[in-house]
Structure formats: C-alpha cells, structure tokens
C-alpha cells in the first residue's frame, strides 16, 4: 500500500470521523423518535383505559 502524505492522511481521518459522528447522531435521533412513539402510545393506551374504567364505574354506580 502506498504511504499517504500527512495532509491526505489527516483528511482521510477527518472524513472517517465525520461519517462516524453523522451515523451516531442519526442513530441517536432515530432511537429518541422511537421512544417518543412508544411514550405516546402508552399515554393514549392509559387514557383509553381510564376513560373505559370511568365509564364502567359510572354504569355500576348508577345501578346501585
């Protein structure tokens, strides 16, 4: 393999680091987006459970 000049070696290293950093940032944002989706889903599921529970409770308290 041909030896690279110091400038070319530095430039290659900078490009490799930049690509790795870009990949890590995009991975981090996709993971955060995934967590946000999960939290939203859990929030709406709990809201639905509370509404259904309150409705059932109201029905039973009307009967008694």
Steps between C-alpha positions, in 0.01 A plus 500: 500500500626846408585727794270800525627851550430645847239737355321221312514275807352776717229569242408130484487477879278809520261352242481168685430679830241725339316204344505310831373804692222556245398134532495514881291820499247352257483179711445705815217701343331190362515337845354814662224512240425136570478570877270797433272277295492240778427763766218647289352154449517425874343837582202442267459141620487615864255779407275246329518266802408787735207611283364147465552440873322822590212414266462150651518643852232757412274222367537295818450797734179591313366149559581499873 
